[in-house]
Amino acid sequence: GLRATLLLAVLRLAFRPWYTPLLHSYEDILPRLPVPALEQTVERYLQSVQPVLAPEEYRTILAASRKFLANEGPKLQKYLNLKSWLTRNYIADWWLKLVYLRSRGSLLLESNYYGHSTANVPSPVQVARAAALIHYYCQLKTRIDDETLEPLTLNGVPVCMNQYRHVFSCTRVPGMERDDLVQYDPVESNHIVVLHRGLWYRLNLRARNNRWLTAWEIQLLLKAIVDSGAEATGAHSRVAALTAKNRTSWAQLREHFFHYGVNKASLDSIERAMFVVVLETHPGGPTEEGDWTHTSRDLLVGNGASRWCDKSNQLIVYENGYAGINCEHSWGDAPVMAHIVELACWHEAVAHLH
């Protein structure tokens, strides 16, 4: 509202120029999400369903809506208003648990989203491009962990940055009735996992002195993977397809096959990783006619067994250096990852690494 906008403007003026806001500096002064009037909610609901209902169906819904307004609606609205005063966002926890984590459908087909990087490819060398982006992802992880990434603003007004907590080291773990969104310790989660030709590799990206590996050092590790020529066959090459199954089915399989031994250790490495990197064996990007459809489809589903759907974000780099992302949706929205990819690509461009 106007009061919140004026307050934020005063604070920004008061703290300039000697104060640089941290990532979550403005969280406590952002206005609460307002609860719309009950009549307005019902009216918008009716407007949204009318185009997809037959006339008789709509008349039934209309009668039920009027009955709701006259009976339990006002009481439920009071409870909702009360919750809005006890929490900063009255719908966030319900949205996460009921809309996302209780959904039993396939993440690959019904929830995850993809994104493209810049159309211009700074390097056609796959391992060089991947190493550069991985390196800058690590820098961004540090800035998120220590909150030195400056919060975004729209027309000078800060926006909520809470979802940035889950960009890295986050996994959606399947459950029998409801999944769990697990955020791993940022201090302990310093590795990535790389999928190439059906095989999984764990790469620790911290050197002994606790610095991040350079882009060149990461490139050498990736080159060793690609040059090895190693390839998984049969069911071993399709383990990631399990994450694309119905969530209850995946939870059952996870409990049965991944609760001990090498399988559990391997699963832990994937789930506790900062993010997943997929090195594809075919080119990406637009066709000669400028068609992005094939790469868009590939970023979303791969071959059905080349996307670890549970991971908060996956960096996918093609044979010709083109890159994109695939992200689990429950933890955050696409603009967050668009911002992360934009920053990584910008750093890559100004550093002239290639």
Sine and cosine of phi, psi and omega as CSV:
sin_phi,cos_phi,sin_psi,cos_psi,sin_omega,cos_omega
0.00,0.00,0.00,-1.00,-0.05,-1.00
-0.89,0.45,-0.65,0.76,-0.01,-1.00
-0.88,0.47,-0.70,0.72,0.00,-1.00
-0.90,0.43,-0.65,0.76,0.01,-1.00
-0.89,0.45,-0.70,0.72,0.02,-1.00
-0.90,0.44,-0.66,0.75,0.01,-1.00
-0.89,0.46,-0.71,0.71,0.00,-1.00
-0.90,0.43,-0.64,0.77,0.02,-1.00
-0.89,0.45,-0.67,0.74,0.03,-1.00
-0.89,0.45,-0.68,0.73,0.00,-1.00
-0.90,0.44,-0.67,0.74,0.00,-1.00
-0.89,0.45,-0.66,0.75,0.02,-1.00
-0.93,0.38,-0.61,0.80,-0.05,-1.00
-0.92,0.38,-0.56,0.83,-0.10,-0.99
-1.00,-0.06,-0.13,0.99,0.05,-1.00
-0.99,0.16,0.48,-0.88,-0.12,0.99
-0.99,-0.11,0.07,1.00,-0.16,-0.99
-1.00,0.05,-0.05,1.00,-0.04,-1.00
-0.88,-0.47,0.83,-0.56,0.10,-0.99
-0.97,-0.25,0.91,-0.42,-0.07,-1.00
-0.91,0.41,0.61,-0.79,0.10,-0.99
-0.99,0.12,0.14,-0.99,-0.11,-0.99
-0.80,0.59,-0.67,0.74,-0.07,-1.00
-0.93,-0.36,0.36,0.93,-0.06,-1.00
-0.87,0.50,-0.55,0.83,-0.11,-0.99
-1.00,-0.10,-0.03,1.00,-0.13,-0.99
-0.84,0.54,-0.66,0.75,-0.12,-0.99
-0.97,0.23,-0.20,0.98,-0.01,-1.00
-0.93,-0.36,0.04,1.00,0.07,-1.00
-0.94,0.34,0.60,-0.80,-0.02,-1.00
-0.92,0.39,0.46,-0.89,0.07,-1.00
-0.92,0.38,0.43,-0.90,0.11,-0.99
-0.94,0.33,0.87,-0.49,-0.06,-1.00
-0.95,0.30,0.52,-0.86,0.07,-1.00
-1.00,-0.04,0.86,-0.51,0.02,-1.00
-0.93,0.36,0.39,-0.92,0.04,-1.00
-0.88,0.48,0.56,-0.83,-0.05,-1.00
-0.84,0.54,-0.70,0.71,-0.01,-1.00
-0.88,0.47,-0.62,0.79,0.02,-1.00
-0.92,0.40,-0.65,0.76,0.02,-1.00
-0.88,0.47,-0.73,0.68,-0.01,-1.00
-0.90,0.44,-0.67,0.75,-0.01,-1.00
-0.89,0.45,-0.67,0.74,0.02,-1.00
-0.92,0.40,-0.59,0.81,0.04,-1.00
-0.89,0.46,-0.72,0.69,-0.01,-1.00
-0.89,0.46,-0.64,0.77,0.02,-1.00
-0.90,0.44,-0.55,0.83,-0.05,-1.00
-0.98,0.22,-0.50,0.86,-0.06,-1.00
-1.00,-0.06,-0.36,0.93,-0.07,-1.00
-0.84,0.55,-0.67,0.74,-0.04,-1.00
-0.91,0.41,-0.34,0.94,-0.09,-1.00
-0.95,-0.32,0.06,1.00,0.00,-1.00
-0.94,-0.34,0.54,-0.84,0.14,-0.99
-0.94,0.35,0.42,-0.91,-0.04,-1.00
-0.79,0.62,-0.69,0.73,-0.01,-1.00
-0.91,0.41,-0.65,0.76,0.03,-1.00
-0.90,0.44,-0.66,0.75,0.00,-1.00
-0.91,0.42,-0.64,0.77,0.03,-1.00
-0.89,0.46,-0.59,0.81,0.05,-1.00
-0.91,0.42,-0.70,0.71,0.01,-1.00
-0.91,0.42,-0.63,0.77,0.00,-1.00
-0.88,0.47,-0.69,0.72,0.02,-1.00
-0.91,0.42,-0.66,0.75,0.02,-1.00
-0.90,0.43,-0.58,0.81,0.00,-1.00
-0.92,0.39,-0.67,0.74,0.02,-1.00
-0.91,0.42,-0.62,0.79,0.05,-1.00
-0.91,0.42,-0.65,0.76,0.03,-1.00
-0.88,0.47,-0.69,0.72,0.00,-1.00
-0.89,0.45,-0.53,0.85,-0.06,-1.00
-1.00,0.04,-0.24,0.97,-0.10,-1.00
-0.86,-0.51,-0.99,-0.16,-0.15,-0.99
-0.97,0.23,-0.28,0.96,-0.06,-1.00
-0.81,0.59,-0.81,0.58,-0.03,-1.00
-0.85,0.52,-0.61,0.79,0.01,-1.00
-0.92,0.39,-0.70,0.72,0.03,-1.00
-0.90,0.44,-0.58,0.81,0.04,-1.00
-0.89,0.46,-0.61,0.79,0.04,-1.00
-0.90,0.44,-0.68,0.73,0.04,-1.00
-0.88,0.48,-0.64,0.76,-0.01,-1.00
-0.91,0.40,-0.66,0.75,0.06,-1.00
-0.89,0.47,-0.63,0.78,0.04,-1.00
-0.89,0.45,-0.70,0.72,0.01,-1.00
-0.90,0.45,-0.57,0.82,-0.02,-1.00
-0.90,0.44,-0.42,0.91,0.04,-1.00
-1.00,0.06,-0.32,0.95,0.00,-1.00
-1.00,-0.06,-0.29,0.96,0.01,-1.00
-0.75,-0.66,0.39,-0.92,-0.02,-1.00
-0.97,0.24,-0.50,0.87,0.03,-1.00
-0.68,-0.73,0.97,-0.25,-0.17,-0.99
-0.92,0.38,-0.29,0.96,-0.09,-1.00
-0.96,-0.28,-0.23,0.97,-0.17,-0.99
-0.86,0.51,-0.75,0.66,-0.06,-1.00
-0.93,0.36,-0.62,0.79,0.06,-1.00
-0.90,0.43,-0.67,0.74,-0.02,-1.00
-0.88,0.47,-0.70,0.71,0.00,-1.00
-0.91,0.42,-0.78,0.63,-0.13,-0.99
-0.97,0.24,-0.66,0.75,-0.12,-0.99
-1.00,0.00,-0.68,0.74,-0.04,-1.00
-0.98,0.19,-0.66,0.75,-0.07,-1.00
-0.99,-0.16,-0.90,0.43,-0.21,-0.98
-0.94,0.35,-0.43,0.90,0.07,-1.00
-1.00,0.06,-0.21,0.98,0.04,-1.00
-0.90,0.44,0.71,-0.71,-0.06,-1.00
-0.97,-0.24,0.00,1.00,-0.04,-1.00
-0.96,0.26,0.09,-1.00,0.01,-1.00
-0.95,0.32,0.80,-0.60,0.06,-1.00
-0.90,0.44,-0.61,0.80,-0.05,-1.00
-0.88,0.48,-0.62,0.78,-0.10,-1.00
-0.99,-0.13,-0.42,0.91,-0.19,-0.98
-0.86,-0.52,-0.12,0.99,-0.14,-0.99
-0.66,-0.75,-0.78,0.62,-0.08,-1.00
-0.87,0.50,0.41,-0.91,0.05,-1.00
-0.77,-0.64,0.29,-0.96,0.00,-1.00
-0.86,-0.51,0.22,-0.98,0.07,-1.00
-0.45,-0.89,0.50,-0.86,0.05,-1.00
-0.99,-0.11,0.43,-0.90,0.17,-0.99
-1.00,-0.05,-0.35,-0.94,0.01,-1.00
-0.92,0.40,0.58,-0.81,0.01,-1.00
-0.91,0.42,-0.54,0.84,0.05,-1.00
-0.97,0.24,0.80,-0.61,0.00,-1.00
-0.99,-0.16,0.94,-0.35,-0.06,-1.00
-0.88,0.47,-0.51,0.86,0.01,-1.00
-0.59,-0.81,0.75,-0.66,0.06,-1.00
-0.98,0.17,-0.05,1.00,0.00,-1.00
-1.00,0.06,0.92,-0.39,-0.14,-0.99
-0.82,0.58,-0.77,0.64,-0.08,-1.00
-0.94,0.35,-0.50,0.87,0.04,-1.00
-0.93,0.36,-0.70,0.71,0.01,-1.00
-0.90,0.43,-0.71,0.70,-0.01,-1.00
-0.88,0.47,-0.68,0.74,-0.03,-1.00
-0.89,0.45,-0.66,0.75,0.00,-1.00
-0.89,0.45,-0.72,0.69,-0.02,-1.00
-0.92,0.38,-0.64,0.77,0.06,-1.00
-0.88,0.48,-0.69,0.72,-0.01,-1.00
-0.86,0.51,-0.70,0.72,-0.03,-1.00
-0.97,0.23,-0.46,0.89,0.17,-0.98
-0.85,0.52,-0.68,0.73,0.01,-1.00
-0.89,0.46,-0.65,0.76,0.04,-1.00
-0.89,0.45,-0.65,0.76,0.01,-1.00
-0.93,0.36,-0.57,0.82,0.06,-1.00
-0.87,0.49,-0.68,0.73,0.03,-1.00
-0.88,0.48,-0.68,0.73,-0.02,-1.00
-0.92,0.39,-0.52,0.86,0.08,-1.00
-0.96,0.27,-0.69,0.73,-0.04,-1.00
-0.89,0.45,-0.67,0.74,-0.01,-1.00
-1.00,-0.09,0.09,1.00,0.11,-0.99
0.91,0.42,0.42,0.91,0.04,-1.00
-1.00,0.04,-0.06,1.00,0.13,-0.99
-0.96,0.29,0.87,-0.50,-0.09,-1.00
-0.93,0.36,0.68,-0.73,-0.01,-1.00
-0.91,0.41,0.53,-0.85,0.04,-1.00
-0.97,0.23,0.45,-0.90,0.08,-1.00
-0.72,-0.69,0.45,-0.89,0.11,-0.99
-0.87,-0.50,0.92,-0.40,-0.07,-1.00
0.82,0.57,0.62,0.79,0.04,-1.00
1.00,0.09,-0.08,1.00,-0.01,-1.00
-0.98,-0.21,0.82,-0.57,-0.02,-1.00
-0.90,0.44,0.48,-0.87,0.10,-1.00
-0.92,-0.39,0.31,-0.95,-0.02,-1.00
-0.92,0.39,0.74,-0.67,-0.02,-1.00
-0.92,-0.39,0.27,0.96,-0.12,-0.99
-0.87,0.49,-0.56,0.83,-0.07,-1.00
-0.93,0.37,-0.32,0.95,0.00,-1.00
-0.90,0.43,-0.33,0.95,0.03,-1.00
-0.87,0.49,-0.43,0.90,-0.16,-0.99
-0.96,-0.28,0.13,0.99,-0.01,-1.00
-0.88,0.48,-0.69,0.72,-0.06,-1.00
-0.89,-0.45,0.43,-0.90,0.10,-0.99
0.85,0.53,0.64,0.77,-0.05,-1.00
-0.74,-0.68,0.65,-0.76,-0.02,-1.00
-0.61,-0.79,0.63,-0.77,0.14,-0.99
-1.00,0.01,0.92,-0.39,-0.07,-1.00
-1.00,-0.10,0.81,-0.59,-0.07,-1.00
-0.93,0.37,0.56,-0.83,0.06,-1.00
-0.75,-0.66,0.21,-0.98,-0.04,-1.00
-0.91,0.41,-0.66,0.75,0.00,-1.00
-0.89,-0.46,-0.48,0.88,0.00,-1.00
-0.51,-0.86,0.69,-0.72,0.05,-1.00
-0.97,0.23,0.22,-0.97,0.11,-0.99
-0.87,-0.50,0.66,-0.75,0.10,-0.99
-0.99,-0.11,0.93,-0.37,-0.13,-0.99
-0.95,-0.31,0.83,-0.56,0.06,-1.00
-0.97,-0.26,0.89,-0.45,-0.07,-1.00
-1.00,0.05,0.38,-0.93,-0.04,-1.00
-0.84,0.54,0.87,-0.50,-0.03,-1.00
-0.90,0.43,-0.40,0.92,0.03,-1.00
-0.96,0.28,-0.62,0.79,-0.04,-1.00
-1.00,0.08,-0.44,0.90,-0.03,-1.00
-1.00,0.03,1.00,-0.01,-0.04,-1.00
-0.81,-0.59,0.32,0.95,-0.02,-1.00
-0.83,-0.56,0.29,-0.96,0.15,-0.99
-0.85,-0.53,0.26,-0.97,0.16,-0.99
-0.87,-0.50,0.64,-0.77,-0.06,-1.00
-0.89,-0.46,0.77,-0.64,0.07,-1.00
-0.96,-0.27,0.85,-0.53,0.02,-1.00
-0.56,-0.83,0.83,-0.56,-0.02,-1.00
0.79,0.61,0.64,0.76,0.08,-1.00
0.99,0.14,-0.07,1.00,0.00,-1.00
-0.96,-0.27,0.56,-0.83,-0.01,-1.00
-0.96,-0.30,0.71,-0.71,0.01,-1.00
-0.81,-0.59,0.68,-0.74,0.08,-1.00
-0.98,-0.20,0.81,-0.59,0.02,-1.00
-0.87,-0.49,0.89,-0.45,0.10,-0.99
-0.99,0.16,0.82,-0.58,-0.13,-0.99
-0.97,-0.23,0.11,0.99,0.10,-0.99
-0.98,-0.20,0.76,-0.65,0.10,-0.99
-0.98,0.19,0.08,-1.00,-0.06,-1.00
-0.88,0.47,-0.51,0.86,0.01,-1.00
-1.00,0.04,0.24,0.97,0.09,-1.00
0.96,0.26,0.14,0.99,0.08,-1.00
-0.99,0.15,0.40,-0.92,0.12,-0.99
-0.95,0.31,0.56,-0.83,0.10,-0.99
-0.89,0.46,0.53,-0.85,0.05,-1.00
-0.96,0.28,0.24,-0.97,0.03,-1.00
-0.87,0.49,-0.60,0.80,0.00,-1.00
-0.92,0.40,-0.67,0.74,0.03,-1.00
-0.90,0.43,-0.63,0.77,0.05,-1.00
-0.92,0.40,-0.63,0.78,0.01,-1.00
-0.87,0.49,-0.65,0.76,0.02,-1.00
-0.89,0.46,-0.63,0.78,0.03,-1.00
-0.91,0.41,-0.69,0.72,0.01,-1.00
-0.92,0.40,-0.61,0.79,0.02,-1.00
-0.89,0.46,-0.62,0.78,0.02,-1.00
-0.89,0.45,-0.60,0.80,0.03,-1.00
-0.91,0.41,-0.76,0.65,-0.05,-1.00
-0.92,0.40,-0.66,0.75,-0.05,-1.00
-0.95,0.31,-0.30,0.95,-0.04,-1.00
-0.91,0.42,-0.48,0.88,-0.02,-1.00
0.96,0.28,0.06,1.00,-0.03,-1.00
-0.92,0.38,0.59,-0.81,-0.03,-1.00
-0.51,-0.86,0.70,-0.72,0.06,-1.00
-0.99,0.10,0.48,-0.88,0.02,-1.00
-0.77,-0.64,0.31,-0.95,0.06,-1.00
0.90,0.44,-0.52,-0.86,-0.06,-1.00
-0.89,0.46,-0.49,0.87,-0.01,-1.00
-0.87,0.49,-0.46,0.89,-0.04,-1.00
-1.00,0.09,-0.08,1.00,-0.12,-0.99
-0.85,-0.53,0.43,0.91,-0.03,-1.00
-0.87,0.49,-0.62,0.79,-0.04,-1.00
-0.89,0.46,-0.36,0.93,0.01,-1.00
-0.89,0.46,-0.40,0.92,0.03,-1.00
-0.87,0.49,-0.56,0.83,-0.02,-1.00
-0.96,0.30,-0.18,0.98,0.02,-1.00
-1.00,-0.08,-0.06,1.00,-0.02,-1.00
-0.97,0.23,0.14,-0.99,0.20,-0.98
-0.76,0.65,0.66,-0.75,-0.16,-0.99
-0.90,0.44,-0.62,0.78,0.03,-1.00
-0.92,0.39,-0.66,0.75,0.05,-1.00
-0.88,0.47,-0.69,0.72,0.03,-1.00
-0.90,0.43,-0.63,0.78,0.04,-1.00
-0.89,0.46,-0.67,0.75,0.02,-1.00
-0.90,0.44,-0.71,0.70,0.02,-1.00
-0.91,0.42,-0.63,0.78,0.01,-1.00
-0.89,0.46,-0.69,0.73,0.01,-1.00
-0.92,0.40,-0.59,0.81,-0.08,-1.00
-0.99,0.17,-0.67,0.75,-0.15,-0.99
-0.97,-0.26,-0.26,0.96,-0.14,-0.99
-0.84,-0.54,0.45,0.89,-0.07,-1.00
-0.99,-0.14,0.00,1.00,0.04,-1.00
-0.36,-0.93,0.22,-0.98,0.14,-0.99
0.92,0.39,-0.47,-0.88,-0.06,-1.00
-0.89,0.46,-0.62,0.78,0.00,-1.00
-0.87,0.49,-0.69,0.72,0.01,-1.00
-0.91,0.41,-0.68,0.73,0.01,-1.00
-0.89,0.46,-0.64,0.77,0.01,-1.00
-0.92,0.39,-0.68,0.73,0.03,-1.00
-0.89,0.45,-0.65,0.76,0.03,-1.00
-0.86,0.50,-0.66,0.75,0.00,-1.00
-0.88,0.48,-0.63,0.78,0.00,-1.00
-0.95,0.31,-0.74,0.67,-0.09,-1.00
-0.94,0.35,-0.52,0.85,-0.03,-1.00
-1.00,0.00,-0.01,1.00,-0.02,-1.00
-0.92,0.38,0.40,-0.91,0.09,-1.00
-0.88,0.47,-0.69,0.72,0.05,-1.00
-0.23,-0.97,0.16,-0.99,0.00,-1.00
-0.97,-0.22,0.63,-0.77,0.11,-0.99
-0.88,-0.47,0.78,-0.63,0.05,-1.00
-0.92,-0.39,0.86,-0.50,0.07,-1.00
-0.99,-0.17,0.97,-0.23,-0.05,-1.00
-0.98,0.21,0.35,-0.94,-0.04,-1.00
-0.96,-0.29,0.32,0.95,0.04,-1.00
-0.63,-0.77,0.34,-0.94,-0.03,-1.00
-0.96,0.27,0.36,-0.93,0.05,-1.00
-0.77,-0.63,-0.01,-1.00,-0.02,-1.00
0.98,-0.19,-0.07,-1.00,-0.05,-1.00
-0.96,0.28,0.39,-0.92,0.11,-0.99
-0.97,0.26,0.06,-1.00,0.03,-1.00
-0.88,0.47,-0.43,0.90,0.01,-1.00
-1.00,0.04,0.05,1.00,0.02,-1.00
0.99,0.13,0.34,0.94,-0.02,-1.00
-1.00,-0.01,0.82,-0.57,-0.01,-1.00
-0.99,-0.16,0.02,1.00,-0.15,-0.99
-0.86,0.51,-0.73,0.69,-0.08,-1.00
-0.89,0.47,-0.73,0.68,-0.02,-1.00
-0.93,0.37,-0.60,0.80,0.05,-1.00
-0.87,0.50,-0.72,0.69,0.02,-1.00
-0.90,0.44,-0.64,0.77,-0.03,-1.00
-0.92,0.39,-0.65,0.76,0.04,-1.00
-0.87,0.49,-0.58,0.82,-0.05,-1.00
-0.97,0.23,-0.74,0.68,-0.14,-0.99
-0.87,-0.49,-0.26,0.97,-0.05,-1.00
0.84,0.54,-0.69,-0.72,0.07,-1.00
-0.99,-0.17,0.24,0.97,-0.03,-1.00
1.00,-0.03,-0.25,0.97,-0.02,-1.00
-0.70,-0.71,0.35,0.94,-0.04,-1.00
-0.84,-0.54,0.33,0.94,0.08,-1.00
-0.74,-0.67,0.85,-0.53,0.07,-1.00
-1.00,0.05,1.00,-0.02,-0.22,-0.98
-0.88,0.47,-0.40,0.92,-0.06,-1.00
-0.97,0.26,-0.34,0.94,-0.14,-0.99
-0.98,0.20,0.62,-0.78,-0.06,-1.00
-0.84,0.55,-0.66,0.75,0.10,-1.00
-0.48,-0.88,0.58,-0.82,0.02,-1.00
-0.82,-0.57,0.74,-0.67,0.07,-1.00
-0.99,-0.13,0.85,-0.52,-0.06,-1.00
-0.91,-0.41,0.86,-0.52,-0.04,-1.00
-0.85,-0.52,0.80,-0.61,-0.08,-1.00
-1.00,0.01,0.16,-0.99,-0.09,-1.00
-0.87,0.50,-0.51,0.86,-0.02,-1.00
-1.00,-0.08,0.17,0.99,0.05,-1.00
1.00,-0.06,-0.13,0.99,0.06,-1.00
-0.93,0.37,0.56,-0.83,-0.07,-1.00
-0.72,-0.69,0.43,-0.90,0.07,-1.00
-0.39,-0.92,-0.09,-1.00,-0.05,-1.00
-0.72,-0.70,0.39,-0.92,0.18,-0.98
-0.71,-0.70,0.78,-0.63,-0.15,-0.99
-0.75,-0.66,0.62,-0.78,0.17,-0.98
-0.96,0.29,0.62,-0.79,-0.26,-0.97
-1.00,-0.09,-0.38,0.93,-0.18,-0.98
-0.91,0.42,-0.52,0.85,-0.11,-0.99
-0.98,0.19,-0.41,0.91,-0.08,-1.00
-0.11,-0.99,0.11,-0.99,-0.08,-1.00
-0.98,-0.18,0.29,-0.96,-0.10,-1.00
-0.85,0.53,-0.59,0.80,0.01,-1.00
-0.85,0.52,-0.47,0.88,0.03,-1.00
-0.91,0.43,-0.78,0.63,-0.01,-1.00
-0.94,0.35,-0.51,0.86,0.07,-1.00
-0.88,0.48,-0.64,0.77,0.04,-1.00
-0.91,0.42,-0.68,0.73,0.00,-1.00
-0.89,0.45,-0.72,0.69,0.01,-1.00
-0.90,0.43,-0.64,0.77,0.03,-1.00
-0.87,0.49,-0.71,0.70,0.02,-1.00
-0.89,0.45,-0.69,0.73,-0.01,-1.00
-0.89,0.45,-0.70,0.72,0.00,-1.00
-0.92,0.38,-0.58,0.81,0.03,-1.00
-0.91,0.42,-0.73,0.69,0.04,-1.00
-0.87,0.49,-0.64,0.77,0.02,-1.00
-0.87,0.49,-0.66,0.75,-0.05,-1.00
-0.94,0.34,-0.71,0.71,-0.08,-1.00
-0.97,0.25,-0.35,0.94,-0.01,-1.00
-0.99,0.16,-0.29,0.96,0.00,-1.00
0.79,0.61,0.79,0.61,-0.04,-1.00
-0.97,0.22,-0.37,0.93,-0.15,-0.99
-0.98,-0.22,0.00,0.00,0.00,0.00
